[in-house]
Amino acid sequence: MPIGLLSTIAAVFYGGTVSILALTATFARRRALRREARSTLALLVPGRAVEQQR
């Protein structure tokens, strides 16, 4: 497979994963699920800090 095709597949997979996590972090009904989605999203998107809730 050409490297361009592999890069495109990886970019689509990454974008889809980030999009699903962002939607889950925003619209999930359970607080624990939103918190887990936000922490996972913080790992995947550099430069974004997770707010600590008390």
Backbone bond lengths (Angstrom), bond angles and torsions (degrees), N, CA, C in turn:
res aa  C-N    CA-C-N  psi(-1)  N-CA   C-N-CA  omega(-1)  CA-C   N-CA-C  phi
1 M - - - 1.460 - - 1.517 109.26 -
2 P 1.279 116.11 139.30 1.463 119.28 176.07 1.535 110.89 -66.66
3 I 1.303 115.24 150.53 1.467 120.69 -177.10 1.531 111.33 -64.84
4 G 1.322 117.94 -31.17 1.461 120.95 178.47 1.518 112.37 -64.04
5 L 1.324 116.33 -39.39 1.459 120.63 178.90 1.516 110.80 -67.69
6 L 1.324 116.86 -41.53 1.466 120.17 177.74 1.528 111.50 -64.53
7 S 1.315 116.43 -39.25 1.461 120.45 177.99 1.528 111.20 -65.04
8 T 1.308 116.40 -39.80 1.462 120.81 178.99 1.524 110.87 -65.59
9 I 1.314 117.33 -43.14 1.461 121.78 178.71 1.529 109.98 -62.40
10 A 1.326 116.89 -44.15 1.465 120.75 179.18 1.521 111.12 -64.15
11 A 1.325 117.89 -40.47 1.461 121.54 -179.89 1.527 111.14 -65.96
12 V 1.307 117.46 -40.15 1.471 121.06 178.58 1.523 110.05 -67.01
13 F 1.320 117.28 -42.46 1.465 121.05 178.50 1.533 111.00 -63.33
14 Y 1.324 116.76 -44.54 1.464 121.86 178.94 1.530 110.75 -63.01
15 G 1.314 116.42 -47.01 1.462 120.79 179.54 1.519 112.55 -62.09
16 G 1.319 116.61 -40.36 1.455 120.45 177.78 1.517 111.84 -65.32
17 T 1.321 116.52 -42.01 1.457 121.00 179.27 1.523 111.16 -63.60
18 V 1.325 116.47 -45.48 1.464 120.63 179.60 1.527 110.11 -64.32
19 S 1.318 117.60 -39.78 1.466 120.83 179.72 1.522 111.73 -64.10
20 I 1.321 117.05 -44.69 1.466 120.46 178.97 1.519 111.11 -63.94
21 L 1.333 116.43 -41.91 1.467 119.39 178.09 1.527 111.78 -64.88
22 A 1.326 117.22 -38.96 1.464 120.19 179.36 1.530 110.71 -65.44
23 L 1.319 116.93 -41.37 1.463 119.78 177.53 1.522 111.46 -65.88
24 T 1.325 116.39 -40.26 1.463 120.31 178.26 1.524 110.67 -65.54
25 A 1.318 117.09 -42.69 1.460 121.12 -179.57 1.523 111.66 -65.19
26 T 1.316 116.91 -23.26 1.456 120.51 -178.65 1.525 113.14 -93.94
27 F 1.333 116.99 -41.99 1.459 119.86 -168.26 1.525 115.96 -113.43
28 A 1.323 118.55 2.52 1.467 119.45 -179.81 1.524 110.46 -65.87
29 R 1.305 116.29 144.08 1.463 120.46 -178.25 1.520 112.01 -76.23
30 R 1.329 116.45 -36.99 1.463 119.55 -177.59 1.518 110.51 -87.62
31 R 1.320 115.64 135.04 1.462 122.07 -179.25 1.528 111.32 -62.35
32 A 1.329 117.34 -39.34 1.473 120.62 -178.68 1.533 110.87 -64.15
33 L 1.318 116.67 -39.06 1.463 120.26 179.24 1.530 110.91 -66.96
34 R 1.335 116.49 -40.59 1.468 119.39 176.50 1.515 111.18 -62.65
35 R 1.328 117.00 -42.22 1.463 121.36 -179.65 1.529 111.21 -63.88
36 E 1.327 117.35 -43.33 1.468 120.73 178.50 1.535 111.42 -64.51
37 A 1.319 116.42 -40.68 1.466 119.65 178.72 1.521 110.76 -64.12
38 R 1.341 116.89 -39.52 1.466 119.87 178.60 1.519 112.14 -65.92
39 S 1.322 116.83 -39.84 1.464 118.66 -179.73 1.531 111.05 -68.96
40 T 1.326 117.37 -37.71 1.463 120.08 176.53 1.517 110.80 -67.44
41 L 1.315 115.94 -39.67 1.458 120.30 178.19 1.525 111.25 -62.97
42 A 1.318 116.98 -36.66 1.468 120.96 178.82 1.527 111.24 -64.85
43 L 1.322 116.99 -30.19 1.467 120.01 176.90 1.526 111.78 -72.45
44 L 1.326 116.08 -35.55 1.461 120.06 -174.71 1.524 113.67 -84.77
45 V 1.338 116.92 -26.19 1.461 120.59 -177.54 1.523 108.23 -111.71
46 P 1.320 117.94 105.69 1.461 120.26 -177.80 1.532 111.90 -67.31
47 G 1.331 114.77 146.97 1.454 120.35 176.73 1.507 114.48 88.14
48 R 1.322 117.40 1.71 1.457 121.39 178.91 1.515 108.72 -110.53
49 A 1.337 116.95 121.10 1.462 121.31 -179.04 1.520 110.01 -92.86
50 V 1.310 116.11 147.33 1.452 121.75 176.46 1.520 108.53 -89.32
51 E 1.318 115.77 130.88 1.466 119.73 178.25 1.518 108.96 -75.21
52 Q 1.316 116.53 135.24 1.451 121.52 177.21 1.521 108.61 -88.08
53 Q 1.311 116.20 121.69 1.459 120.71 177.86 1.514 109.46 -98.01
54 R 1.311 116.91 140.68 1.458 120.77 -179.56 1.491 110.66 -104.98
